[in-house]
Amino acid sequence: MEPNEVCPVAPEGTKAKVYTVSELNRTVRSLLESEYPTIWVEGEISNFKHHSSGHCYLTLKDENSQISAVFFSRYNMGLKFEPKDGLKVLAFGKISLYETRGQYQLYIERLEPRGLGALQLAFLQLKEKLEKEGLFRTDRKRPIPKFPQVVGVVTSPTGAAIRDILNVVGRRFHGTQILIYPVRVQGEGSAGEIAAAIREMNQIEGLDVLIVGRGGGSLEDLWAFNEEIVARAVYDSRIPVISAVGHEIDWTICDFVADLRAPTPSAAAELVVQNRAELENRLLDYQLRMRNAVLGFVEGQRQTLERLEASYAFKQPQLLMDQFSQRVDDLLRQLQNYTKSMVNQKKQEFQTAVGRLNALSPLAILERGYSLTFNPAGQLLREIRDVKTGDELKTRLRRGMIYSNVTRIEKQEGGK
């Protein structure tokens, strides 16, 4: 209101309605709730907070606007996926006013992801989370025993899965024991039963392998095997686990964590139980091959003994020894001749080398009447300039040395 503007007043004889803040907020709330008792709102989640009370607080926004929203715990307890910032959703609820703050907001009763179904999104979110934690690592997966004596089965006692498993085991190998832990495989609380059964089976001594599964169904029917509690129970199992959930095209979180994934429950039974007839045929084949190998070895050794028995060495051993003795003498004679020849050859080579060295030796010229003269330092004299009067010289003749002093030096013409 401008400073000089006159505040409007009620006409004389009437009274204007004056609201308190609470009355105004209550009136606005009533108008909003009556105008929008239920409504669907599409938007992107931001500022998401999951309070310790279980309530969720968030903002829904589009390119131009935003609205505050609250998702109370009584409505979000059954939510399969995890709301987070940036996720586009469809929210169903009502518009109202939080009177204490005068804040207009959406009260959500149902939340669905935009584009993906809630279960599919929940599956992808949990898969990403557990993969980051290392629950799917291949290096931790254990081999399945080839000949298990006791097989544990966690499944429904009335479903098709247990019938298929028992039929396969009965047909392929009668010696295998089956221990069944009956559980619900779909519906509220079924995931908890499955996880508890896996943990209790791990307390039983002598259990070799564990099959966890059920027959086929929709994504909703198989959902118990996509729950985190089941995945962690499989991961913690000390017994190797085969996951056999649904049909070949069905994949669950349990499949990724298990040591082995079987496409169907009957396939799981075939993996753990060897076919009795095939096993017997294989053993018979091994037996025949071993028998033939042993007989072949014995026959080969018999023939070797017969050849040795018929050999010259066994018939005339002394003559054979005499031949060996004569052969030794021949070899010794050859060695002596070879050694003598080598010595003579090396001696001749040595004498030739000595002759060459003597020819190159400076002392060889002394034999022809020449001499060698050295200065006091013992260096060979080659030039007259290397000598001065008074030097004591040493002259080497063919036999002996002459020591002399220089009294006079004469240089020849052209000398230095």
Secondary structure, DSSP 8 states (H G I E B T S, - for coil): --TT-------TT-------HHHHHHHHHHHHHHH-SSEEEEEEEEEEEE-TTS-EEEEEE-SS-EEEEEE-HHHHTT--S---TT-EEEEEEEEEEETTTTEEEEEEEEEEESSS-HHHHHHHHHHHHHHHHTTT-GGG-----SS-SEEEEEE-TTSHHHHHHHHHHHHH-TT-EEEEEE---SSTTHHHHHHHHHHHHTTSTT--EEEEEE----TTTTGGGGSHHHHHHHHH-SS-EEEEESSTT---HHHHHSSEE-SSHHHHHHHHS--HHHHHHHHHHHHHHHHHHHHHHHHHHHHHHHHHHTSHHHH-HHHHHHHHHHHHHHHHHHHHHHHHHHHHHHHHHHHHHHHHHHHH-GGGGGGGT--EEE-TTS-B--SGGG--TT-EEEEE-SS-EEEEE-------TT--
